[in-house]
Amino acid sequence: MDTKLIEAFIVVAHNLSFTRAAEELGTTQPLLSRAIRRLEDVIGEELIDRRSRQIALTPAGLALQQEAQNILNQIGVAFQRARSAGHGSPGLLRIGYVGAVLSQVFHRGIRKFHKIHPEVTLDLIMMSGSAQTDALRAGELDFGILRFDDHDRRNLTWKVIGRSRLILAVPADWALPPDQPVDLATLRDAPFIFAHPDAAPDVHAAHVASCDAAGFQPRNIRYVRESDELRFLVAAGFGAGFVYETTLLTQMDGVRFLPIANPPENLFVDFYLTWLPQHPPRLAQSFISCMTDETYVAWVMERDGGFALEWRHAIF
């Protein structure tokens, strides 16, 4: 399909006037009208309702308007990558990540890659893990940095690049020592905030297992679907919640993050670099090497009357 037809439709949809759209495109109204007719013939649906003096988009036209700009953007990226490959220039890598994982440890791999390939554009896009796996399969991402949780791993290649364990987020005004790991058993009667089992079943299971290991089941549980919602409710005083050690890299008013005394050894989350399994081009191979040559595990340290996070080399 000629992309100029889509471009013409976007201008008409924006102006809702063939006259103004023709002026903007530098063409005539009859030529523009015929172009839109050709696009309608290709799609097989009427896009513009011409029955009244003021034109309007049909339901099909509204649907196309929502997607048309994305289509052109994707075509533009594809053309840019093709030109870069043709001229031997470094090009572009599109990297998805979930907000919680783009931490100091992953900066090291990205910084290392940037030193080797300073002219390469790294397009970092924050999105959920499931959105990343879908985008990888659709060719809209080159790499994902994510927790797999319950996401579909089919047709993907991955490697662990980091590991983090659970700690506890508590309201700042709870009477707990700020410089000591918290004994979960002392909170058996406290309200808790858990990940919803439908939204993140493995994270929910880890929350339940932590309490089981401490010898109790919480009596008052509130469920959330997003980690940001969990931290907000903790700050508002609704209860304690489990988060991962990487959360120590962030600050939030009204919340204290405390390590758990005697945590179960098997409760942790792995962070993955993920990509499609076909043989990646040389540039992508270099990125994989920079991100996976060194792997790290989060390590909570006592420091200045509180706790801080360090990263230590690890082999998984």
Beta strands, then each sheet from edge to edge (+ up, - down):
strand 1: 48-49
strand 2: 56-57
strand 3: 92-97
strand 4: 121-126
strand 5: 143-146
strand 6: 157-171
strand 7: 192-195
strand 8: 221-224
strand 9: 240-244
strand 10: 255-258
strand 11: 268-275
strand 12: 295-303
strand 13: 306-314
sheet 1: 1+ 2-
sheet 2: 4+ 3+ 5+ 11- 6+ 9- 7- 8-
sheet 3: 4+ 3+ 5+ 11- 6+ 10-
sheet 4: 4+ 3+ 5+ 11- 6+ 12+ 13-
end
